[in-house]
Amino acid sequence: LASEFGKLKEKWQDVDFETVPPAVLLQAVAIVIKKECKKKNILQLDKKEFIDVWPKVIDAIELAIDYFRNNYRISVSRLLPYSALLVPFAYFFYRHPKRPKEEQQRYLQDFFWRCSLTGRYSYSLEAKLAQDIKKIDLILEGKRPQYDQGVDLTPKFIIDNGRFSVGRSYIKAILCLYASKEPKSFGDNSSVRIGNDWLKQVNSKNYHHFFPRDYLKSIDVDKSRANHIANITIVDDYLNKSEIRDKPPSRYMKTYKKNQQLESTMKTHLIDIDRFGIWEDDYDKFLEMRSRAIAKELKKYIIPQPIDERGQEIDTDGRDPQLEEE
């Protein structure tokens, strides 16, 4: 089994999904066979049955990876809010290897974003996966699942819960949203390359505080307010951060006016270059307007349910339990 996983890890490196933990594969097999994936369920699996379903389960996981990459524009595995999200999607594709029908796509999308934004898999992962397979069974039948936890898509909730930390599932969900817009380079409108190696830490190459933290510190903006997901853009190593340092955006963004498509470039970052207070260096306005833009985009992916009106309780430090060692 270790040898098989080694081959898969090498193979998946070609599509930037090499960080998927081995536990995900075991959980997927157990879910397919038993619809349960606790450790005791995995240890009780029959060897022959495990070997028999293994190739088809791996095919299903790879279909799920392709689906995340092509439909949600999640181009690398480190962007996934939870690696375990591959398990219910693999179960779907094990049962339905063809392209999902239109209503199935809508329900799967709703499921993905609800799990990601509510911190669902931060605790009691195996129990919740077993519960969620029942939801996937409904989606397979073309029926919309009901949820027992609401999701809050208001700009205020984003502002209140947006502390930037690359391990938090809520933050990763918004990073997935940023990636889905296929962000372009400030300088020449070329596509930004996103890499697993660049997504490990807050100061990694792919992350740029649009209002630089050193600048915000110089005008006495609180550190927690400066280090906010609404102040983060996904960039590449062609952005010279060392030159920007403590410059306000009104100054350093002028250097990118040579990009004749700058307005459309910034829209791929959910930023309106003229309406978000950038030329006035108005950070409060920028934070509010960008949070509104994020909320507006997220609403496109969620099918409203009555429980959403009650608001959302979120584990603000919710992380992927299968990647805690990182």
N, C-alpha and C positions, 0 to 999 in steps of 0.2 A: 504493500500500500504506500509506503514511504517512497519507493522507487517510482510508482505511478504518479504520485503527487509532484515529485521532482520534475518529471517530464512535462506535466501540465504547467508548472510554474515557469519553466523555460519557454513553453509554447505561448503562454499568456503574456509573457514579457513583450512579445511582438505587438500586442494590442494594449500595452500599459495596464494590465490587470494582474500583474504578478504578485501584488500584496494581499490577494485574497487568502485568508487563513485556512489551514487544512480542516479546521472544525466545521467550516461551512459545507465542505463536501460530505462529511459524515452526517451532518444534520440533514442535508438534502436527501441522502439515501434513506435515512431513518424516516423522514417525513413521507417519502414516496411509499415505503413499505408499511409503516405503522401509523402514519399521521401523528406521530409523537417523536420528539428528538432529545429527550433528556438523556443524560449519560447512561442511565440504566437501560433505556430503550436501545441505545446504540450498542451497548455491550451484549444485549440479548439477540442481536441480529444473527440470523442463520448465515453461515459462511457462503454456502452455495447460492442462496438467494441474493446475498450482497454482490457476489461476483457476477451473477446473471443480470442484475439491473444496472450495475456500474456504468457500462458504456452508454446506455440510454440516459442515465442521470447526468453524466458528463456532457452529453450532447445538449441536454436541456439547460444546464448551467451556461454553456457557451451561447445558446440562443438567448438566454437572459442577458448575458454580457453584451451581445450584439444589440439587443433591444435597448439597453441603457445607453450604449454609445450612439446609436442611430436615432432613437426617438427622443431621448432626454438630453442628448449631447453631453453625456457624462463620459469624457474621453479617457479618464484615468481612474483606477480603483480607489485612490486616496480621497477622491472627492465624495465617494459614497458616504452618506451620513451613518449608515450601518452596513458592514459587510454582509450581515445576516439578511439584508433585503434580497440578496440573491436566492435565498432558500424558497420563499413563497413564489417568486417569479420562475425559478427553476421548476417548481411543482406545477405551475401553470403550463409551462412549455413541455413538460413531461406528458401531461394529459392532452395538450393541444399544441403540437409542434408546428402547426401552420400559423400564418400571420393572424393576430387577434382581429376579430371583427370590430367595427367602429365603436359599438357600445362597450365592448370589452376593453378596448384601448382607453376609453374615457374612464371607466371604472378602475382600471389598473393605475392610471395616472393619479386619480383621486386617492387611491390606496397608498401609492408611493409617497405623495407629498404629505398626507396626514401622518403616516408613520414617521417621516423625517422631521416634520415641524413640531410634533408633540413629544419628542423624546421617548417614543414608545418602547424601543428595544434596549433602553439603558439598564433596566432591571427585569428580572424574571423572564429572561429572553426565551428559554425553551418553552415555557408555558404560553407565552404570547404568540410564539410561532405556531403552536398547536391550535390556538384560538383563530389565528389568522388564516390558516389553511381552510377553515370553514368559510371564511369570506372569499377566498379564491375559488372554492367550489361554487359559490353563488355567481361569481363573475364568469366562470366557465359556462354557467347556465344562462348567461346574459342578464343576470339580476344584479341590482345595486345593493351592496352590503350596507348595514347600519353600523354606526360607530358609537362607542360609549364615552368618547372624549372629544370635546369640541376643539376647534382650531380658531385662533384669533388672528385675523389678517389686517388688523388696523395699524396705521403708521405708529400710533402710540405704543402698541405692544412691541413693535420692532425696535423703537427707540429705547424702551425700558429693558429689553432683553437682548440687546445687540452687542454685549461685550465680546470683543473679538478674541477667540481662542480656537485654534485649528482643530482641537480635539472635540469640541462641542457639536453634537448632532444638529442642533438648531442652526448654528453658524454654517456648518457644512451644507445644510439644505439651501441656504441663501447663496453660498458659493456655487452650488449646483445651478442655481438660477442664473448667476452671473455667467457661468460657463455655457449655459444653454443659449445665451445670446451671441455666442461665438465672438468674443471681444476682439477688437482690432487695435493695432499699435497706434499710439498717439501720433507718432512721427510720420508714418506713411500709409496708414490704413491697412497694413498687411495683417494676416492672422496671427494672433498670439499663440505661441506654443505652450501648452500646459503639460508638465511632467511630474510623475510621482516623486522624483527626487527633489523637486522644487516646492513641494507642498507639505513638508514635514514640520516646519517651524513658522512662527509668526513673522520672522524676518527673512523668509525665503524669497527667492527671486520672483516668484509669481505674484507676490502681494505688494501693493503700494498704497500707503496712506495718502489719499488725494490731497487732503490738507495735512502736510507733513507734521509729525508729532513735535519735532523741535520748534516749528513755527507756532503751533498751538500752545506749547509750553511757554514760549516767549510772550504770549498774550494772556497767560494765566488761565488757559482752559484746562480743566481737570483731566488727569491722565486717563481715567476710565471713560470719560466722554470722548476723548481724542481717539482712543483705541476702540473704535466702534465699527461694526460690520458695514454700516452705511457710509463709512469713510474709507472703505477698502475697494480697490480696483484690482482686477487680474491683469497683469502686464507680463512682459518678457524681459530678458536681460539687456535688451537694446535701450530700455529706459534708464538713463544715467541718474540713479538715485543719489549717488555721491555728490553730483553737481547740484541737485535740487536741494538737498539738506533742509535748511530752515527757511527756504524761500516760500512766500505765500503763493497760492495758485495763480493769482492775477499776474505775477511776474513770470513764473516758470512756464505757464501755459502759453504765453506770448511766443515762446520759441517754437511752438508746434503749429503756429498759424500758417507756416509754409505748407502744411498739409491742407490742400484745397478741399478735402472732404472731412475736415475736422468736426463739423457739426454732426454728420452721420456717424463718424468714428465714435464720438462720445455717446451717442445713443445706444451703441452696442454695449456700453457700460452703464446703461440706465441713467445717463447724465445729460441734462440739457445745458449746453455750454453757456447760454445766454440768460436762462431763467432761474438758475440755482444759486445765485449770489456769488459766483466764482470771481467775476471781475471786481466785485466789491469786497472780496475776502470775508464774506459773511458766513461764518461756519454754522451758526444756528439755523440760518435759512437753508444752507446746503444739507444739513442733517435732516431737517424736516422734509424738504422736497425729495431727497433721494429715498427716504423711508416711504414716502407716498408712492414713488415710482416702483419700489420693490413690492409694496402691498398690492398695487394695481396689477402687476405681473402675476403674483402668486394667486390672485383671485381667479385667474384664467384656468388654473389647474385643479381647483377645488370645487366639488359639487356641493352647494350649501345644504346643510341639514339643520333641523331645529335645535339640536344640541349645541351648534356653533354659537347660537345666540347667548348661551350661558357664559361664554368666554372660554379661556384656556388656562389650565394650570400646567406649568412646564417645569421640569427639573432643569434649572438654568445651567447646571453643570453636567447635563446628560452626555455621556460618551459612549463610544462603541466598546462594549465589554470584551469583545474578541480581539481588540487591538490595544488593550490597556498596557501591555508590556512596552509599547512604544511611547 
